[in-house]
Amino acid sequence: MNVRFKRGLYLMHRWAGIGLCAFLAMWFFSGVVMMYVGYPKLTPQERRSALPALNAAGVRIDPLQALNAAGVADPLELSLAASRAGLPVYRITPARGPIAIVDAASGQRAAAADATVAQATARAYFAGRYTGDYAGTLEEDVFTHSGALDRHRPLHRIDMHDPAQTRLYVSSMTGEVVLDATRTERGWNYVGAWIHWLYPLRGNRFDGYWHQIVVWLSVAGVVLTITGSIVGILRWRFSRPYASGSRSPYREPFMHWHHALGLAFAAITFTWIFSGLMSMNPWKVFSSDAPPLDVAAYRDARLDRAKSLTPLAAVEDHLRDTHAAPIKELTWTVAAGQPFLLAQAENGRPAVFDGVTAAPATIDATALRAAAARLRPHASIQAIDILPDYDTYYYAREAHAMLGHVEKPLPIWRVTFDDAQATWVYIDPHTGRIVQQTDARKRVGRWLFAFLHSWDALPLLTRRPLWDIVLIVLSVGGFALSATGVVIGWRRVKRKVRSHDRTASSRRR
């Protein structure tokens, strides 16, 4: 190899490492924290657990009256829950536009939630057991960067006096709790997700540049690990040791260990930095060019055009007879041309009723297959696989994980289309809901990000604590490699500064 090229390689790795090794050490440490404490979110289980049980006595209007009061064009779903100030409200989710809330007692469309409503919602979240301090409204703070909260901004913040010192964020649009964060979650996030995702750059003058900063820091990290690997291999004596008896030329302990650790953990360091880069979807390489699913054709009916919809009282009568668990939320939806009512208790899958007659129902498999075919009008279904267990692209994670709040019911239908994008759609045959969509580009992204970054492989995920042990050992190795680089870089910078000071001093004489 050309001597000048080798020297350039050494210098590039040396000076790039001085700045980047601190970031790499931070990423390794915070990544381990994120294995157990994720960015704050409100999971469906947390939300349902906090909701009071529904009672028909407080509901004075039926679902169709709520739809008429909302005035929403083409509602996708209509739900009923005691989610606003502890009182039952209808929540109408449109195909486009903002969510509408209708008071189930008065039949009036609810106004934006003010401080009084937000505080009442916060008290109801803990069934009135605790009070809290109202901290005003905010557009965004350190724990609310998620884009999923955009439709709810500005957010009310209430710091509760419960044992966990939970901070609640209440939507100003709907009056519902949309995020909770305990003191423990908040504390660990400062050394976990918040710094891992470089969120100190969010919500300030750097916000518009955050994506590009993360992308190019990751690119620089990839270059650093590649050059370091080449340098490490070139300097390692594989055939015969140096005169000192070592196969590394470096006698200074930190240099020696950085060299050895680099050879041992360079591959996993490269893998994690590269996969972290892929998580940002740089230059939109994983963005699908497929047209959206034709959900309207799949539904083949509209809630607001139904002749009638099952009221809460009819469902209560049936559930009382069967001694079922108290219902926390009702959802009226449409699948395969038929309105259905989903009655959700705190745990488990929802009970399914005919949306008009209130009779217990199941979704007809033949009708569901025909509806699925309409999702891609210009393509054909290649196969419908009924999966009793998770597959490589459809699986559940712990609630604190990045997508752990997304419920993944089983069994599930995997509908494969023959379109140019090789679309797969996962449909819950129990409720008719479309749970997940993926295509060829997204499946590549799954391997380059979720697999390489989080080691989301079912053989590992289903064998805890094997997954924990593997990731912690590799993370400790990567952290040690980066930390030794920080020490080496700091010492080199100090030497350069001292040399510069001595030179400047001699010139002044």
SVG drawing of the C-alpha trace seen along z (x, -y; Angstrom):
<svg xmlns="http://www.w3.org/2000/svg" viewBox="-82 -39 95 60">
<polyline fill="none" stroke="black" stroke-width="0.4" points="0.0,0.0 1.3,-3.5 3.1,-5.1 1.4,-8.5 -2.0,-6.9 -1.4,-4.9 -0.3,-8.0 -3.4,-9.9 -5.5,-7.0 -3.8,-7.1 -4.2,-10.9 -7.9,-10.7 -8.7,-8.1 -6.7,-9.9 -8.3,-13.3 -11.8,-12.1 -11.6,-9.9 -10.8,-12.8 -14.3,-14.3 -16.3,-11.2 -15.3,-8.7 -17.2,-10.7 -20.3,-10.4 -19.7,-6.7 -19.2,-6.1 -22.4,-8.0 -24.3,-6.0 -23.2,-2.7 -24.0,-3.7 -27.4,-5.2 -28.2,-2.2 -27.9,0.1 -30.2,-2.2 -32.8,-2.1 -32.9,1.7 -34.8,1.2 -36.2,-2.3 -37.7,-3.8 -38.8,-7.2 -42.0,-8.1 -45.3,-7.0 -48.8,-6.1 -49.3,-2.5 -52.8,-1.1 -52.6,1.0 -51.8,-2.1 -54.6,-4.1 -57.2,-1.4 -56.1,-0.7 -56.7,-4.3 -60.1,-4.6 -63.2,-4.3 -65.6,-1.5 -68.4,-2.7 -71.8,-3.1 -74.9,-3.6 -76.4,-5.9 -74.0,-8.7 -74.6,-8.3 -77.7,-10.1 -77.1,-10.1 -76.6,-7.2 -73.7,-6.7 -75.5,-8.1 -76.5,-11.3 -72.8,-11.7 -71.8,-11.4 -74.3,-14.0 -73.2,-16.4 -69.5,-15.9 -70.2,-16.9 -67.1,-14.8 -67.0,-13.7 -66.4,-10.0 -65.5,-8.9 -63.2,-5.9 -64.0,-5.0 -66.2,-6.1 -65.3,-5.3 -66.8,-5.9 -64.8,-6.1 -64.7,-8.1 -61.5,-9.7 -62.2,-13.5 -62.4,-14.7 -63.5,-11.3 -66.8,-11.7 -67.9,-9.6 -67.3,-11.2 -67.5,-10.0 -64.3,-10.3 -64.7,-10.5 -61.6,-9.7 -62.0,-11.0 -60.2,-9.8 -58.7,-13.3 -58.6,-16.2 -58.7,-16.7 -60.3,-14.3 -63.7,-15.4 -65.0,-15.0 -68.8,-14.9 -70.0,-15.0 -72.0,-11.8 -74.4,-13.5 -75.2,-16.8 -74.7,-15.7 -72.7,-18.9 -69.4,-18.9 -66.7,-19.6 -64.6,-22.7 -60.8,-22.6 -59.8,-21.5 -58.8,-24.3 -56.8,-24.1 -59.9,-23.1 -60.7,-20.2 -57.0,-19.1 -56.8,-19.0 -60.0,-17.1 -58.7,-14.6 -55.5,-14.2 -57.4,-13.6 -59.6,-11.0 -56.5,-9.3 -55.7,-8.2 -59.4,-7.7 -59.3,-10.9 -56.7,-9.5 -54.1,-12.2 -53.9,-15.9 -51.4,-17.6 -49.7,-20.9 -50.8,-22.5 -47.7,-23.6 -49.4,-25.4 -49.4,-24.6 -46.5,-23.8 -45.9,-23.1 -43.0,-20.7 -40.6,-19.8 -37.9,-17.2 -40.3,-14.3 -42.8,-15.3 -40.9,-15.3 -42.9,-12.5 -44.7,-13.4 -47.7,-11.3 -48.5,-14.1 -48.6,-16.8 -52.4,-16.7 -52.8,-17.2 -50.6,-20.3 -50.5,-22.5 -50.3,-20.1 -51.3,-20.7 -48.7,-19.5 -49.8,-18.4 -47.2,-17.1 -49.1,-14.6 -48.4,-13.9 -48.6,-10.1 -45.8,-7.9 -44.2,-7.7 -44.4,-11.5 -46.0,-11.0 -46.1,-13.8 -49.2,-13.8 -49.6,-15.5 -53.2,-16.2 -54.4,-17.0 -55.8,-20.5 -57.7,-19.2 -59.5,-16.2 -59.0,-16.6 -57.5,-13.1 -54.2,-12.0 -51.8,-11.4 -48.6,-10.7 -47.4,-9.8 -43.9,-9.8 -42.9,-8.8 -39.9,-10.4 -37.9,-7.3 -38.6,-7.3 -37.8,-11.0 -34.5,-10.6 -33.2,-7.6 -34.2,-9.3 -31.6,-12.0 -28.9,-9.2 -31.0,-7.1 -33.2,-8.0 -32.9,-11.7 -29.1,-11.8 -29.1,-8.7 -31.3,-10.4 -29.5,-13.7 -32.7,-15.3 -30.8,-18.2 -30.9,-19.5 -34.7,-19.4 -37.0,-22.2 -34.4,-25.0 -32.6,-26.7 -31.0,-23.4 -34.4,-21.7 -34.5,-22.2 -31.0,-20.7 -31.5,-17.8 -32.1,-15.1 -29.1,-16.1 -26.8,-16.4 -27.7,-12.9 -27.2,-11.5 -23.9,-13.1 -22.5,-12.3 -23.5,-8.7 -21.8,-8.8 -18.6,-10.2 -18.9,-7.3 -19.1,-4.8 -15.9,-6.3 -14.2,-6.3 -14.8,-2.6 -13.8,-1.6 -10.5,-3.6 -9.9,-2.3 -10.4,1.3 -7.9,0.9 -5.4,-0.8 -5.8,1.8 -5.3,4.7 -2.2,3.0 -0.6,2.4 -1.3,5.9 1.5,8.5 -0.4,11.7 2.7,13.8 5.3,12.7 5.2,10.4 7.1,7.1 10.4,7.0 8.4,6.4 6.7,9.7 3.3,8.1 1.5,8.2 0.6,4.6 3.2,1.9 1.7,-0.2 3.2,0.0 1.2,-2.8 -1.7,-0.9 -4.6,-3.0 -3.2,-2.8 -2.6,1.0 -6.1,1.6 -7.7,-0.6 -5.9,1.4 -6.9,4.7 -10.5,3.7 -10.7,2.2 -9.9,5.5 -12.3,7.3 -15.3,4.9 -14.9,2.9 -17.4,5.0 -20.2,4.6 -19.3,0.9 -19.7,0.5 -22.9,2.5 -24.5,0.3 -23.5,-3.0 -24.5,-2.0 -27.9,-0.6 -28.4,-3.8 -27.8,-5.7 -30.4,-3.5 -32.9,-4.3 -33.0,-7.9 -34.1,-6.7 -31.3,-8.8 -32.1,-10.4 -35.5,-8.5 -33.9,-5.2 -36.7,-3.2 -39.6,-5.5 -42.2,-3.5 -43.3,-4.7 -46.4,-2.5 -49.8,-4.3 -51.8,-4.2 -54.0,-1.3 -57.6,-1.8 -59.1,-1.7 -62.4,-3.1 -62.8,-0.2 -61.8,2.2 -64.4,0.9 -67.0,0.8 -69.4,-1.1 -69.5,-4.2 -70.4,-4.6 -72.3,-7.8 -74.6,-6.1 -75.7,-3.2 -79.4,-3.1 -78.6,-2.5 -75.6,-1.6 -75.7,0.5 -75.9,-1.7 -73.9,-1.0 -77.0,0.2 -77.5,3.1 -74.0,4.3 -74.1,3.9 -77.1,6.2 -75.3,8.9 -72.1,8.5 -74.0,8.6 -75.5,11.9 -72.1,13.4 -70.3,12.0 -67.7,10.4 -65.1,7.9 -66.2,4.2 -65.9,2.5 -63.5,-0.4 -64.0,-1.5 -66.5,-0.8 -65.4,-1.3 -67.8,-1.3 -65.9,-0.5 -66.6,0.9 -64.9,3.9 -65.8,5.8 -69.0,3.8 -70.4,4.4 -70.5,2.2 -69.1,3.9 -68.8,2.9 -65.7,3.7 -66.1,3.9 -62.7,3.5 -62.1,4.5 -58.9,3.6 -57.1,6.7 -57.4,9.2 -58.9,8.8 -62.1,6.9 -65.4,8.7 -67.0,8.3 -70.7,7.5 -72.8,6.7 -72.8,3.0 -76.5,2.8 -78.2,5.7 -75.8,6.0 -75.6,9.7 -72.2,11.3 -70.5,11.6 -67.6,12.9 -66.2,11.4 -67.0,13.6 -63.7,15.0 -65.0,15.0 -66.1,11.4 -62.8,10.4 -60.8,12.0 -62.9,10.1 -62.4,6.9 -58.6,7.5 -58.4,7.9 -59.8,4.3 -56.9,2.8 -54.8,3.0 -57.3,2.6 -54.6,3.0 -52.9,6.0 -53.9,9.6 -53.5,11.5 -50.7,14.0 -51.4,15.7 -53.2,15.2 -51.3,16.9 -53.0,17.3 -50.2,16.9 -50.7,18.4 -47.3,17.0 -45.1,14.0 -43.0,13.9 -39.8,12.0 -41.7,8.8 -44.6,8.9 -43.7,9.3 -44.3,7.7 -41.7,5.9 -41.7,4.9 -44.0,1.9 -41.0,-0.5 -39.4,0.4 -39.7,-2.1 -42.7,-0.4 -43.7,1.6 -47.0,-0.4 -48.3,1.1 -50.5,4.1 -49.8,7.1 -52.7,9.6 -52.5,13.3 -53.6,15.1 -53.1,12.6 -53.6,12.7 -50.6,12.0 -52.0,10.9 -49.3,10.9 -49.9,8.9 -48.2,9.2 -47.8,5.4 -44.5,3.8 -43.8,2.9 -44.4,6.5 -46.9,5.2 -47.8,7.3 -50.7,6.3 -51.4,7.8 -55.1,8.0 -56.6,9.0 -59.4,11.5 -61.0,11.0 -61.7,7.3 -61.1,6.7 -58.5,4.0 -55.4,3.4 -52.6,3.8 -49.5,3.4 -48.4,2.8 -45.0,3.4 -43.3,3.6 -40.0,4.6 -38.2,1.4 -39.5,1.5 -38.5,5.1 -35.0,4.2 -35.1,1.4 -36.2,3.9 -33.0,5.9 -30.7,2.9 -32.2,1.2 -34.3,3.3 -32.2,6.4 -28.7,4.9 -29.5,2.2 -31.7,4.0 -31.0,7.5 -34.7,8.1 -34.4,11.7 -37.1,14.0 -34.6,16.7 -33.0,14.1 -36.1,12.2 -37.8,15.3 -34.8,16.5 -34.4,13.8 -32.0,13.2 -29.8,14.5 -30.7,11.3 -29.7,9.1 -26.4,10.9 -25.3,10.7 -26.2,7.0 -24.7,5.9 -21.4,7.7 -21.1,6.3 -22.1,2.8 -19.5,2.9 -16.9,3.8 -17.9,1.0 -18.0,-1.4 -14.5,-0.4 -13.2,-0.9 -14.7,-4.3 -13.7,-5.3 -10.0,-4.5 -10.3,-6.6 -11.6,-9.5 -8.6,-9.2 -6.1,-9.0 -7.7,-11.9 -7.8,-14.1 -4.1,-13.4 -3.2,-14.2 -5.1,-17.5 -3.4,-18.5 0.0,-17.8 -0.8,-19.9 -2.0,-22.8 1.1,-22.6 3.3,-22.5 1.5,-25.4 1.9,-27.4 5.6,-26.6 6.1,-27.7 4.2,-30.9 6.2,-31.7 9.5,-31.2 8.4,-33.5 7.5,-36.3 11.0,-36.1"/>
</svg>
